[in-house]
């Protein structure tokens, strides 16, 4: 059981489901943070059927259980924020690993004045042989902070859809919030982009948001072309719905292929069979993305976007109703 007397500064909220292949390492890396002594971990499980709950039972974490069909990206995280005892609430996911022991500190460093409502970090891909070498993290500049703030909602709305989308590339895989701001500006109950919508709502409300690329987490999903097609379609659908941004057809195909070849040739830790495999993989991923762009624009032009999104991506989950809360 967690120490109820400790001075909790940060509450980490993690939605999970069937995450047993990641959770042991994820929890250990969180407990290894420099601020771990002032941190609590709240895990919201939506019906795991693997070893998730038994793994969590080995660690000092609070476990909250909800029904699988009641998971919702926004409402589930709002539940975690309500349960949080810390002044700050950090968000991550079951398969993300802090890149160093200062992840929480880097996020906290972004709160340099009272107007900052939240701080967002950066996802990166480690140089592991089972992960796409084209996506491996290769920094071009040192980490740094960028702050966005606007004098009024009208100022924010004066920017173009693309600019507003750029301001709101928020990411709940690595983010931290003032708890009182989450009470004032909760996440919207949505199946997608609850983080980007929160950033938009915070900016409209007159608060600042900060991006600090020093707050890095390792995170990677291996995707089939079919999954990439469906994921990209729902990304395009939601970003258009919320920000008015339309995807543009991919260009410079040969430049893209040439860049991939160059990257793979210089990936010294993998052999040529793997290089060829990853070259084909990236080619098929590129085709899936192009197919999603074409399908989106065709459906938008025909006035069938809602129906096509439903056919391709399914029905959003229902709102959340908490079932039980327990300490392990």
Backbone bond lengths (Angstrom), bond angles and torsions (degrees), N, CA, C in turn:
res aa  C-N    CA-C-N  psi(-1)  N-CA   C-N-CA  omega(-1)  CA-C   N-CA-C  phi
1 X - - - 1.476 - - 1.518 109.72 -
2 X 1.313 116.10 142.89 1.448 119.41 -179.98 1.519 110.76 -67.87
3 X 1.315 116.40 149.09 1.453 122.50 177.33 1.525 109.21 -69.99
4 X 1.331 115.49 110.43 1.456 119.62 -175.60 1.523 112.03 -72.40
5 X 1.345 117.93 -15.43 1.455 121.04 -175.34 1.524 113.32 -92.66
6 X 1.341 117.55 -12.67 1.456 117.53 -174.17 1.521 111.62 -70.02
7 X 1.303 115.06 152.48 1.459 122.09 -177.86 1.521 108.54 -77.80
8 X 1.318 116.99 99.98 1.457 121.11 -176.05 1.524 109.88 -87.90
9 X 1.307 115.58 118.82 1.458 122.07 176.72 1.524 110.64 -97.77
10 X 1.338 116.12 -38.74 1.469 121.31 -173.44 1.526 110.37 -127.44
11 X 1.304 116.39 132.80 1.462 122.51 171.67 1.517 108.19 -108.74
12 X 1.341 116.71 124.15 1.460 121.22 177.33 1.524 108.53 -97.66
13 X 1.328 117.22 125.29 1.460 122.51 -179.20 1.530 108.92 -110.11
14 X 1.339 115.90 127.43 1.469 121.04 -177.91 1.525 109.82 -132.12
15 X 1.324 119.67 110.56 1.468 120.67 169.95 1.536 108.96 -73.88
16 X 1.333 117.13 136.11 1.463 119.71 -179.14 1.523 110.75 -136.82
17 X 1.330 114.38 154.77 1.469 122.21 167.80 1.521 107.36 -160.37
18 X 1.330 115.95 121.57 1.466 122.28 177.88 1.530 111.06 49.18
19 X 1.313 114.79 55.94 1.465 119.69 -176.57 1.515 113.78 -110.37
20 X 1.347 117.47 28.05 1.468 118.41 -171.76 1.529 114.03 -64.99
21 X 1.333 118.48 -23.56 1.468 118.32 -179.13 1.531 112.49 -77.19
22 X 1.336 116.75 -12.57 1.475 120.24 -179.00 1.526 113.49 -114.68
23 X 1.335 116.97 -32.37 1.465 120.13 -161.68 1.515 114.46 -63.08
24 X 1.320 118.16 -35.95 1.452 119.09 -179.45 1.529 110.26 -58.13
25 X 1.331 116.25 -48.17 1.463 120.06 -179.77 1.525 111.23 -69.52
26 X 1.333 116.68 -39.37 1.470 119.78 -179.81 1.525 111.00 -59.99
27 X 1.332 116.82 -50.61 1.459 120.14 -178.09 1.528 111.00 -63.77
28 X 1.333 116.91 -40.94 1.470 119.29 179.84 1.526 111.76 -63.06
29 X 1.326 117.25 -39.27 1.468 118.82 178.97 1.527 111.20 -68.62
30 X 1.331 117.16 -33.41 1.467 119.70 176.58 1.521 111.06 -69.28
31 X 1.318 116.92 -39.48 1.461 120.44 177.95 1.527 111.83 -70.85
32 X 1.323 116.77 -15.10 1.460 121.23 177.40 1.509 114.01 -91.54
33 X 1.324 117.85 4.54 1.456 121.41 178.19 1.532 111.43 -68.52
34 X 1.319 116.68 149.74 1.462 120.54 -179.81 1.528 111.81 -62.00
35 X 1.328 117.63 -24.86 1.464 121.78 179.99 1.525 112.21 -100.19
36 X 1.327 117.46 16.33 1.461 120.69 -175.30 1.525 112.91 -59.94
37 X 1.319 117.67 -32.72 1.466 120.36 -177.75 1.526 112.48 -67.45
38 X 1.323 116.76 -16.42 1.468 120.82 179.22 1.527 111.03 -116.42
39 X 1.334 114.97 28.40 1.453 120.94 -173.59 1.524 111.05 -127.89
40 X 1.325 116.66 143.89 1.458 122.68 167.93 1.516 108.74 -117.64
41 X 1.329 116.30 153.21 1.463 121.37 179.07 1.523 108.73 -118.57
42 X 1.321 116.37 124.01 1.462 123.12 178.70 1.528 107.97 -113.75
43 X 1.317 116.54 119.08 1.462 122.05 -179.08 1.526 108.75 -110.26
44 X 1.336 117.00 126.56 1.460 121.57 178.76 1.524 107.89 -108.51
45 X 1.323 115.90 109.80 1.459 122.00 -176.20 1.523 110.26 -99.65
46 X 1.342 115.81 129.88 1.466 120.04 -178.77 1.524 111.23 -111.23
47 X 1.335 115.55 59.65 1.459 120.20 171.19 1.505 116.04 90.53
48 X 1.316 118.19 38.86 1.469 120.06 178.96 1.534 110.73 -62.87
49 X 1.335 115.60 140.93 1.466 121.67 178.44 1.524 111.71 -117.91
50 X 1.335 117.05 3.35 1.465 120.94 178.18 1.536 108.71 -99.86
51 X 1.321 117.94 -147.41 1.461 122.20 -176.78 1.534 112.86 -90.95
52 X 1.314 117.22 12.98 1.462 120.62 -176.55 1.522 113.02 -52.83
53 X 1.319 117.47 -51.85 1.463 120.31 -175.12 1.524 112.08 -66.84
54 X 1.321 117.76 -36.51 1.466 119.45 178.60 1.527 110.84 -68.58
55 X 1.324 117.52 -36.06 1.467 120.62 176.61 1.528 109.95 -65.99
56 X 1.313 116.99 -45.99 1.461 120.20 -179.78 1.524 111.39 -61.75
57 X 1.343 116.22 -31.61 1.456 120.41 179.98 1.517 113.33 -65.25
58 X 1.318 117.60 -13.89 1.464 121.32 179.09 1.529 112.91 -86.32
59 X 1.321 116.66 -5.02 1.464 120.18 -173.98 1.529 110.79 -125.67
60 X 1.339 117.39 158.75 1.465 121.79 178.86 1.527 111.87 -79.62
61 X 1.320 115.69 72.76 1.465 120.87 -179.24 1.529 109.23 -126.72
62 X 1.316 115.90 152.58 1.464 121.93 173.23 1.521 107.77 -89.00
63 X 1.322 117.41 128.04 1.456 122.49 -179.16 1.519 109.43 -109.92
64 X 1.326 115.98 125.91 1.464 123.45 177.05 1.519 107.16 -115.63
65 X 1.333 117.68 130.62 1.455 120.72 -179.43 1.521 110.79 -112.48
66 X 1.334 115.14 133.51 1.457 121.94 174.93 1.526 108.43 -129.07
67 X 1.317 117.33 161.93 1.461 121.11 178.43 1.526 110.08 -70.35
68 X 1.339 117.83 145.13 1.471 120.48 -178.06 1.518 113.89 -54.90
69 X 1.341 116.82 -40.56 1.463 118.56 -176.09 1.523 112.83 -80.42
70 X 1.322 116.89 2.30 1.459 120.25 179.32 1.523 112.60 -105.46
71 X 1.353 116.03 1.51 1.459 118.87 177.15 1.524 110.19 -67.13
72 X 1.310 115.09 139.12 1.457 121.86 177.08 1.521 106.57 -151.61
73 X 1.335 117.15 130.46 1.457 119.96 -172.72 1.525 112.91 -56.53
74 X 1.317 117.13 -38.33 1.450 119.80 -179.67 1.516 113.19 -80.75
75 X 1.340 117.23 -54.74 1.460 121.70 -175.71 1.518 112.59 -64.17
76 X 1.324 116.89 -37.05 1.463 120.00 179.33 1.521 110.87 -62.43
77 X 1.313 116.44 -43.09 1.468 119.66 178.30 1.527 111.81 -70.10
78 X 1.326 117.17 -32.69 1.465 119.49 174.22 1.524 110.94 -61.96
79 X 1.331 116.74 -38.70 1.458 120.53 176.44 1.527 110.29 -60.20
80 X 1.323 116.63 -46.06 1.459 120.31 178.06 1.512 112.12 -60.24
81 X 1.331 116.97 -40.63 1.464 120.78 179.87 1.524 111.01 -65.79
82 X 1.332 117.46 -37.50 1.466 119.99 178.82 1.530 111.52 -66.01
83 X 1.315 116.63 -34.27 1.458 120.97 -179.71 1.529 112.67 -78.94
84 X 1.324 116.68 -16.04 1.466 121.71 -174.05 1.527 111.68 -66.22
85 X 1.332 115.22 139.73 1.465 121.97 176.72 1.530 111.90 -99.35
86 X 1.325 116.84 -14.30 1.446 120.47 -175.80 1.515 113.66 -79.93
87 X 1.320 115.45 159.32 1.464 121.12 173.88 1.523 110.38 -70.07
88 X 1.340 115.57 -27.20 1.462 121.58 179.13 1.525 108.74 -121.38
89 X 1.332 115.00 147.24 1.462 121.73 179.77 1.522 108.57 -121.86
90 X 1.329 116.28 118.35 1.466 121.31 177.61 1.522 109.10 -98.13
91 X 1.323 116.17 141.82 1.459 122.08 178.52 1.525 109.77 -117.22
92 X 1.338 114.79 137.59 1.453 120.44 171.09 1.523 108.18 -152.91
93 X 1.339 117.96 -170.21 1.458 122.41 -178.18 1.523 109.30 -130.92
94 X 1.329 116.01 169.20 1.460 120.99 -170.55 1.523 114.33 -66.52
95 X 1.330 117.88 -25.21 1.465 120.13 -176.25 1.519 113.03 -110.01
96 X 1.335 116.82 21.72 1.470 121.07 176.26 1.521 109.16 -105.83
97 X 1.320 116.57 138.26 1.463 122.07 -179.60 1.531 109.95 -121.36
98 X 1.333 118.76 124.58 1.465 119.15 173.83 1.518 111.32 -53.47
99 X 1.323 116.41 136.21 1.465 120.69 -176.98 1.526 111.97 -72.88
100 X 1.318 117.51 -20.69 1.464 121.00 176.38 1.516 109.04 -154.19
101 X 1.326 116.34 176.96 1.457 120.82 -175.81 1.525 112.63 -77.59
102 X 1.328 118.16 -2.22 1.467 122.24 -178.70 1.525 113.39 -105.10
103 X 1.325 117.43 15.05 1.469 120.36 -177.73 1.528 111.17 -54.61
104 X 1.332 117.26 -51.75 1.466 119.86 -179.77 1.523 111.52 -62.41
105 X 1.323 116.87 -40.08 1.462 120.41 179.68 1.516 111.44 -63.88
106 X 1.327 117.09 -40.72 1.468 120.20 178.39 1.528 110.75 -62.34
107 X 1.322 117.03 -41.26 1.463 119.25 177.11 1.525 110.47 -64.37
108 X 1.327 116.16 -44.77 1.460 120.46 -179.19 1.521 111.65 -62.36
109 X 1.330 116.90 -33.71 1.470 121.11 -179.43 1.528 112.54 -62.09
110 X 1.314 117.07 -21.08 1.460 119.36 -179.76 1.517 114.26 -74.44
111 X 1.328 117.43 -15.32 1.468 120.77 -179.74 1.530 109.15 -85.59
112 X 1.320 115.50 72.02 1.461 120.40 -173.91 1.521 113.75 -91.83
113 X 1.340 117.48 -2.05 1.461 120.40 170.34 1.527 107.87 -156.74
114 X 1.327 115.97 167.54 1.461 121.00 -172.71 1.522 113.52 -69.58
115 X 1.323 117.83 -15.33 1.460 120.68 -179.23 1.529 112.68 -82.11
116 X 1.332 117.14 -12.04 1.465 120.00 179.73 1.525 108.93 -75.74
117 X 1.323 116.00 117.23 1.467 121.14 -178.93 1.515 112.30 -89.88
118 X 1.339 117.24 -28.68 1.455 120.25 -177.62 1.517 111.73 -159.87
119 X 1.334 114.43 158.43 1.465 121.83 178.98 1.522 108.23 -131.80
120 X 1.315 115.87 134.10 1.463 121.95 -177.41 1.526 109.84 -118.24
121 X 1.328 116.17 139.48 1.452 121.38 178.49 1.516 112.81 -99.34
122 X 1.316 116.17 -147.97 1.466 122.03 -172.65 1.527 110.21 -137.21
123 X 1.337 116.23 134.04 1.461 121.71 170.89 1.527 109.34 -84.07
124 X 1.333 116.26 138.64 1.458 119.81 174.88 1.524 109.24 -137.12
125 X 1.325 115.64 159.38 1.463 121.78 -179.05 1.521 108.70 -109.46
126 X 1.349 117.98 124.75 1.465 119.75 -179.49 1.522 111.72 -72.82
127 X 1.317 116.65 162.12 1.462 122.25 -179.61 1.528 110.28 -83.90
128 X 1.332 116.12 62.07 1.463 122.31 178.58 1.526 109.41 -99.50
129 X 1.314 117.02 145.63 1.463 120.33 -174.03 1.526 112.48 -69.57
130 X 1.338 118.32 -17.68 1.458 120.22 179.25 1.524 112.37 -93.14
131 X 1.331 116.56 8.07 1.464 121.35 179.09 1.522 109.67 -119.45
132 X 1.303 115.91 147.07 1.461 123.08 -174.14 1.538 111.08 -56.00
133 X 1.337 118.00 113.58 1.472 119.92 -178.55 1.530 113.36 -60.49
134 X 1.318 117.73 -26.75 1.468 120.31 177.83 1.531 110.45 -63.17
135 X 1.338 116.76 -27.79 1.464 121.41 -178.91 1.524 113.52 -94.42
136 X 1.317 118.63 -3.92 1.462 120.07 -179.14 1.533 110.23 -55.00
137 X 1.319 114.71 143.69 1.464 120.06 -177.10 1.525 110.52 -72.01
138 X 1.320 114.63 121.17 1.465 122.28 177.60 1.529 107.62 -132.32
139 X 1.323 117.97 88.23 1.466 120.20 -173.73 1.520 112.28 -64.37
140 X 1.318 114.56 138.76 1.461 121.19 178.32 1.525 112.38 -100.15
141 X 1.347 115.78 -13.30 1.465 119.94 -178.98 1.526 108.44 -153.70
142 X 1.323 117.42 162.05 1.467 120.20 178.11 1.526 110.80 -64.97
143 X 1.338 117.52 156.62 1.467 119.10 177.15 1.524 111.18 -65.28
144 X 1.312 115.57 154.15 1.458 119.36 -179.35 1.511 111.30 -162.81
145 X 1.336 115.50 177.54 1.463 122.09 -177.60 1.524 110.70 -113.48
146 X 1.333 114.97 143.75 1.462 122.28 172.49 1.521 106.94 -131.53
147 X 1.324 116.46 130.43 1.460 120.82 179.82 1.522 109.72 -114.36
148 X 1.342 116.19 137.07 1.458 122.00 174.75 1.524 108.90 -118.18
149 X 1.316 115.44 135.45 1.459 121.97 176.90 1.518 108.00 -157.43
150 X 1.332 116.57 146.86 1.463 121.31 -178.56 1.519 109.16 -133.57
151 X 1.304 114.73 145.42 1.464 120.48 -174.54 1.518 112.53 -67.75
152 X 1.331 116.73 -26.91 1.466 120.10 -176.64 1.518 109.34 -157.35
153 X 1.337 117.64 160.22 1.465 119.65 174.15 1.522 112.11 -56.85
154 X 1.330 116.55 -33.65 1.458 120.11 179.84 1.510 111.99 -63.99
155 X 1.336 117.02 -36.60 1.464 119.82 178.68 1.528 110.30 -64.78
156 X 1.325 116.41 -44.52 1.461 119.69 178.39 1.523 110.72 -60.89
157 X 1.330 116.91 -43.56 1.466 120.62 -177.31 1.522 112.38 -70.55
158 X 1.322 117.85 -14.50 1.464 119.71 -179.40 1.531 112.25 -74.55
159 X 1.331 117.61 -12.97 1.455 120.55 -179.57 1.523 110.75 -82.36
160 X 1.310 115.14 161.27 1.464 120.66 -179.99 1.522 110.28 -71.01
161 X 1.345 118.79 161.54 1.472 121.04 176.13 1.527 112.74 -54.13
162 X 1.330 117.25 -42.57 1.470 119.78 -179.81 1.524 111.32 -64.16
163 X 1.337 116.90 -39.83 1.465 120.09 179.96 1.524 110.64 -67.25
164 X 1.333 117.42 -43.13 1.465 120.23 178.69 1.520 110.77 -62.84
165 X 1.318 116.51 -39.02 1.465 119.94 176.70 1.531 110.81 -62.96
166 X 1.319 117.42 -39.94 1.462 120.63 178.95 1.530 111.80 -64.72
167 X 1.324 117.17 -37.07 1.460 119.80 177.30 1.536 111.32 -63.95
168 X 1.315 116.13 -28.67 1.476 121.58 -168.98 1.526 112.94 -112.38
169 X 1.316 117.38 37.19 1.474 120.57 175.81 1.541 109.42 -83.97
170 X 1.291 114.66 53.98 1.461 122.33 -176.87 1.519 110.47 -75.27
171 X 1.322 116.78 159.50 1.456 119.26 -170.48 1.525 110.54 -151.67
172 X 1.334 116.69 108.03 1.457 120.64 -179.03 1.523 113.70 -76.77
173 X 1.324 117.85 6.76 1.456 120.28 169.53 1.523 109.88 -74.65
174 X 1.329 116.87 -25.93 1.464 121.90 179.18 1.526 109.30 -152.90
175 X 1.328 116.51 87.38 1.465 120.97 -177.40 1.521 109.81 -151.41
176 X 1.334 115.16 156.79 1.462 121.58 176.81 1.522 109.12 -139.02
177 X 1.330 115.70 145.72 1.463 121.92 -175.10 1.530 109.94 -133.69
178 X 1.338 115.86 152.12 1.452 118.85 164.52 1.533 107.28 -71.79
179 X 1.320 116.76 130.49 1.464 118.49 -177.59 1.526 111.69 -60.79
180 X 1.320 117.91 -39.08 1.454 118.86 -179.05 1.520 112.16 -66.15
181 X 1.340 117.54 -27.43 1.464 119.42 176.32 1.534 110.79 -74.42
182 X 1.329 116.98 -33.15 1.468 118.90 175.62 1.529 111.14 -68.40
183 X 1.330 116.71 -30.21 1.463 119.53 174.80 1.518 110.89 -68.25
184 X 1.332 115.35 -38.49 1.470 120.92 179.60 1.518 112.02 -76.91
185 X 1.339 116.04 -39.86 1.467 121.83 -178.55 1.530 107.69 -125.98
186 X 1.328 118.27 81.70 1.469 120.12 179.62 1.525 110.95 -73.09
187 X 1.321 115.32 165.48 1.460 119.95 174.39 1.526 109.31 -67.56
188 X 1.310 115.75 146.36 1.450 119.80 174.55 1.523 110.03 -75.08
189 X 1.325 116.17 145.96 1.467 121.31 179.18 1.518 108.35 -75.58
190 X 1.311 115.74 94.75 1.455 120.43 -174.71 1.516 109.85 -143.80
191 X 1.322 116.05 156.71 1.463 121.14 179.30 1.512 112.24 -87.58
192 X 1.330 117.38 -2.20 1.463 120.16 -177.16 1.522 109.66 -160.71
193 X 1.318 116.91 147.22 1.473 124.44 170.61 1.515 113.64 64.53
194 X 1.334 117.47 28.94 1.460 119.14 176.89 1.524 111.31 -61.98
195 X 1.338 116.80 -29.88 1.457 120.92 -179.31 1.525 111.86 -73.39
196 X 1.334 116.57 -45.99 1.464 119.95 178.42 1.528 111.25 -63.93
197 X 1.335 116.73 -38.03 1.463 119.99 179.07 1.523 110.75 -67.59
198 X 1.332 116.74 -36.84 1.465 118.89 177.10 1.525 110.22 -62.99
199 X 1.328 117.52 -43.86 1.465 120.56 178.90 1.523 110.51 -59.02
200 X 1.329 116.55 -42.78 1.464 120.34 178.02 1.530 111.11 -62.48
201 X 1.347 116.21 -44.77 1.465 119.85 -179.72 1.526 111.58 -64.40
202 X 1.338 116.99 -37.76 1.467 120.28 179.66 1.525 111.04 -66.49
203 X 1.330 116.51 -42.50 1.461 119.67 178.51 1.524 111.02 -66.18
204 X 1.319 116.95 -39.85 1.468 120.19 177.70 1.529 111.67 -64.16
205 X 1.332 116.36 -29.23 1.464 120.74 -179.11 1.522 112.61 -83.07
206 X 1.337 117.07 -1.85 1.456 120.47 176.57 1.511 115.61 94.56
207 X 1.342 117.50 9.05 1.458 120.20 178.66 1.525 111.27 -92.11
208 X 1.331 115.34 165.93 1.459 121.66 175.75 1.524 109.07 -97.07
209 X 1.327 115.92 149.99 1.462 121.17 169.33 1.530 107.65 -127.03
210 X 1.322 115.68 148.46 1.460 121.00 -174.54 1.521 109.39 -126.68
211 X 1.329 116.00 137.48 1.461 122.74 170.55 1.523 107.39 -107.79
212 X 1.336 116.00 122.24 1.461 121.12 178.55 1.529 108.16 -123.31
213 X 1.331 116.84 104.10 1.455 120.80 -174.94 1.526 113.24 -73.57
214 X 1.342 117.32 -2.34 1.467 119.30 173.41 1.525 111.36 -74.65
215 X 1.339 116.66 -21.41 1.473 121.54 -178.61 1.527 108.87 -86.75
216 X 1.316 115.82 77.81 1.463 121.70 -171.79 1.520 112.40 -100.23
217 X 1.328 114.83 143.70 1.461 120.89 171.72 1.524 108.43 -129.41
218 X 1.341 114.92 145.59 1.455 120.29 172.65 1.519 108.63 -81.18
219 X 1.329 115.95 128.09 1.466 119.66 -179.38 1.519 108.82 -155.41
220 X 1.325 115.81 131.87 1.472 119.47 -177.20 1.518 109.18 -156.18
221 X 1.332 116.19 138.73 1.452 122.85 172.32 1.522 109.35 -121.43
222 X 1.314 116.84 126.49 1.465 120.29 171.59 1.513 107.12 -81.55
223 X 1.328 117.00 123.42 1.457 121.39 -174.09 1.525 111.60 -120.07
224 X 1.319 115.27 138.21 1.454 119.81 169.85 1.523 108.52 -76.06
225 X 1.334 118.64 159.57 1.469 119.51 177.56 1.528 112.65 -57.64
226 X 1.340 117.25 -36.98 1.466 119.15 179.55 1.526 110.63 -65.21
227 X 1.326 116.84 -42.32 1.465 119.95 178.49 1.527 110.27 -64.17
228 X 1.321 116.54 -42.48 1.470 120.10 178.86 1.519 110.92 -60.80
229 X 1.327 116.74 -41.18 1.470 120.79 177.69 1.522 110.57 -58.78
230 X 1.336 117.03 -48.66 1.462 120.55 -177.88 1.528 111.76 -69.06
231 X 1.336 116.41 -40.20 1.460 119.22 178.76 1.527 110.82 -63.14
232 X 1.323 116.62 -46.15 1.469 119.63 -179.24 1.518 111.46 -64.22
233 X 1.332 116.65 -38.30 1.467 119.12 -179.93 1.527 110.39 -61.94
234 X 1.344 117.03 -44.79 1.471 118.35 -179.35 1.523 111.42 -70.74
235 X 1.344 118.42 -31.86 1.466 120.73 174.21 1.526 109.47 -61.62
236 X 1.332 117.02 -50.22 1.459 120.70 -179.30 1.528 110.98 -61.02
237 X 1.329 115.97 -41.61 1.475 121.48 -179.38 1.527 110.40 -60.47
238 X 1.325 116.83 -49.80 1.466 120.28 -175.74 1.520 112.56 -71.91
239 X 1.321 116.96 -39.56 1.465 119.06 178.86 1.527 110.44 -66.06
240 X 1.315 117.46 -36.43 1.465 120.18 175.25 1.534 109.94 -66.68
241 X 1.337 115.86 -44.01 1.457 120.36 -177.87 1.524 111.89 -62.70
242 X 1.340 117.10 -41.37 1.459 120.73 -174.23 1.525 114.29 -92.59
243 X 1.333 117.24 -29.65 1.464 119.77 -174.36 1.529 113.46 -122.21
244 X 1.324 117.84 -9.41 1.457 120.43 179.42 1.514 114.51 76.74
245 X 1.341 117.38 16.96 1.465 121.95 -178.43 1.525 109.76 -94.14
246 X 1.339 115.99 128.38 1.457 121.36 177.86 1.529 109.71 -101.98
247 X 1.330 117.33 142.85 1.468 118.80 176.63 1.524 110.58 -71.54
248 X 1.302 115.75 145.46 1.465 120.50 177.75 1.519 109.84 -106.53
249 X 1.320 117.65 144.63 1.466 120.28 179.98 1.519 112.00 -56.40
250 X 1.327 115.69 140.87 1.458 120.95 179.66 1.525 110.32 -63.93
251 X 1.309 116.07 143.63 1.464 121.23 179.58 1.519 109.81 -129.98
252 X 1.328 116.38 177.32 1.466 122.13 178.16 1.530 112.40 52.89
253 X 1.338 114.77 50.27 1.463 119.97 -176.35 1.524 111.79 -57.61
254 X 1.314 116.41 -46.05 1.466 119.54 -177.51 1.522 111.57 -68.49
255 X 1.327 116.55 -33.69 1.467 119.84 176.01 1.528 110.08 -63.79
256 X 1.330 115.93 -41.03 1.466 120.91 178.47 1.529 110.37 -63.32
257 X 1.330 116.96 -47.32 1.464 120.65 179.87 1.524 110.55 -62.44
258 X 1.335 116.50 -43.13 1.463 120.48 179.05 1.516 112.15 -61.62
259 X 1.334 116.54 -38.93 1.455 120.52 178.55 1.527 110.74 -64.86
260 X 1.336 115.93 -41.04 1.465 120.01 178.19 1.529 111.36 -63.04
261 X 1.324 115.83 -43.73 1.469 119.88 179.83 1.523 110.18 -60.37
262 X 1.333 116.09 -45.75 1.462 120.27 -179.69 1.529 111.07 -61.88
263 X 1.324 116.53 -43.83 1.461 120.50 179.97 1.521 111.24 -61.77
264 X 1.328 116.48 -43.59 1.458 120.28 -177.40 1.528 111.80 -71.28
265 X 1.303 117.04 -37.60 1.465 119.86 178.66 1.525 110.42 -59.65
266 X 1.335 116.78 -38.99 1.463 120.55 -176.89 1.531 113.15 -89.13
267 X 1.340 117.53 3.40 1.468 120.79 175.09 1.521 108.14 -81.29
268 X 1.323 117.26 91.52 1.461 122.78 -168.77 1.523 114.14 -73.78
269 X 1.319 117.81 -17.05 1.463 119.55 -175.33 1.526 113.54 -87.52
270 X 1.332 117.74 -1.17 1.463 120.04 177.37 1.526 109.32 -124.19
271 X 1.351 115.10 149.17 1.454 120.40 -178.65 1.518 112.69 -84.07
272 X 1.344 114.89 175.57 1.468 119.43 -176.36 1.527 113.74 -64.44
273 X 1.323 120.68 -37.29 1.475 118.35 175.57 1.529 112.19 -57.49
274 X 1.339 115.51 -42.02 1.462 119.20 178.61 1.527 111.20 -68.22
275 X 1.327 116.94 -37.07 1.471 119.89 178.59 1.536 110.56 -60.22
276 X 1.348 116.44 -44.26 1.463 120.02 179.02 1.535 110.55 -65.18
277 X 1.325 116.22 -39.97 1.472 119.52 178.65 1.522 111.22 -60.51
278 X 1.330 115.89 -45.12 1.465 119.62 -178.65 1.528 111.82 -71.39
279 X 1.328 117.28 -30.61 1.466 119.34 175.98 1.523 109.97 -63.62
280 X 1.334 117.09 -45.84 1.465 121.05 177.59 1.520 110.83 -64.70
281 X 1.324 116.38 -40.91 1.467 120.58 178.64 1.523 110.88 -57.87
282 X 1.323 117.33 -47.95 1.462 120.55 -178.40 1.525 111.95 -68.00
283 X 1.328 116.49 -33.70 1.466 119.42 176.11 1.534 110.03 -62.68
284 X 1.323 116.82 -44.77 1.466 120.36 -179.97 1.526 111.79 -68.11
285 X 1.329 116.49 -34.38 1.465 119.39 176.26 1.524 111.02 -65.69
286 X 1.316 115.52 -39.55 1.463 120.50 178.18 1.531 110.29 -62.43
287 X 1.322 116.19 -42.20 1.469 120.26 177.94 1.531 111.08 -63.10
288 X 1.330 116.94 -39.42 1.464 120.68 179.37 1.528 110.96 -64.28
289 X 1.325 116.24 -40.58 1.470 120.19 178.51 1.529 110.37 -65.21
290 X 1.322 116.67 -44.22 1.464 120.27 178.45 1.526 110.95 -61.84
291 X 1.335 115.89 -38.98 1.463 119.56 179.34 1.528 110.63 -65.42
292 X 1.347 117.51 -38.52 1.459 121.04 178.70 1.525 111.18 -65.87
293 X 1.333 116.69 -40.82 1.467 120.35 177.89 1.521 110.56 -62.59
294 X 1.335 115.87 -45.50 1.464 119.81 179.90 1.527 110.94 -62.88
295 X 1.342 117.35 -44.37 1.465 121.06 -178.95 1.525 111.00 -64.46
296 X 1.337 116.74 -39.39 1.459 120.15 178.91 1.518 110.82 -64.19
297 X 1.323 117.46 -50.84 1.460 120.77 -177.18 1.526 112.07 -65.20
298 X 1.339 116.86 -35.32 1.463 120.19 177.58 1.526 110.52 -66.11
299 X 1.347 116.89 -42.68 1.461 120.46 -179.94 1.524 111.19 -68.54
300 X 1.350 116.50 -38.52 1.456 120.13 178.77 1.524 110.45 -64.46
301 X 1.314 115.99 -43.52 1.458 120.01 -179.65 1.514 113.17 -65.18
302 X 1.330 116.87 -30.89 1.465 121.04 -178.96 1.527 112.14 -91.33
303 X 1.320 117.39 1.45 1.457 120.40 -178.65 1.518 113.09 69.98
304 X 1.324 117.47 26.06 1.464 121.70 -175.88 1.535 112.17 -117.00
305 X 1.315 117.22 21.53 1.459 120.20 -171.42 1.530 112.19 -63.01
306 X 1.325 118.16 -45.80 1.463 120.91 -179.07 1.528 110.84 -59.43
307 X 1.315 116.44 -45.98 1.457 120.54 -178.07 1.525 111.50 -65.71
308 X 1.318 117.11 -42.86 1.466 120.40 -179.39 1.519 110.81 -66.46
309 X 1.330 116.91 -37.77 1.459 119.24 177.38 1.525 110.91 -64.02
310 X 1.316 116.51 -40.97 1.459 120.70 177.67 1.518 110.57 -63.47
311 X 1.319 117.20 -42.23 1.463 120.87 -179.49 1.531 111.75 -65.52
312 X 1.323 116.48 -41.25 1.465 120.63 -173.79 1.524 111.97 -83.15
313 X 1.336 116.53 -39.87 1.468 120.10 -169.01 1.517 114.79 -113.51
314 X 1.318 118.72 -9.78 1.454 120.46 175.14 1.511 114.34 88.40
315 X 1.342 114.85 -174.11 1.452 122.80 -176.49 1.517 111.02 -92.19
316 X 1.333 119.03 134.45 1.468 120.49 177.51 1.520 111.13 -61.65
317 X 1.342 117.92 151.06 1.467 121.04 178.80 1.522 112.30 -68.97
318 X 1.333 115.81 162.76 1.453 121.52 -179.97 1.523 110.77 -77.91
319 X 1.342 114.85 170.43 1.463 120.44 177.31 1.526 110.24 -67.38
320 X 1.323 115.44 162.06 1.460 121.69 -171.40 1.515 113.48 -90.26
321 X 1.353 116.09 140.41 1.459 123.00 171.28 1.521 107.83 -129.26
322 X 1.332 118.83 112.82 1.464 120.01 -178.08 1.525 111.71 -60.48
323 X 1.329 115.49 142.65 1.467 120.96 177.40 1.511 110.71 -102.84
324 X 1.324 117.41 -57.26 1.465 118.77 -176.46 1.514 110.12 -152.69
325 X 1.327 115.09 158.08 1.454 122.49 176.18 1.513 107.78 -132.23
326 X 1.320 116.80 133.98 1.467 119.78 178.04 1.503 110.26 -145.78
327 X 1.313 117.11 153.82 1.465 122.95 171.77 1.505 108.11 -99.91
328 X 1.353 115.54 136.17 1.462 118.70 175.68 1.513 109.81 -112.24
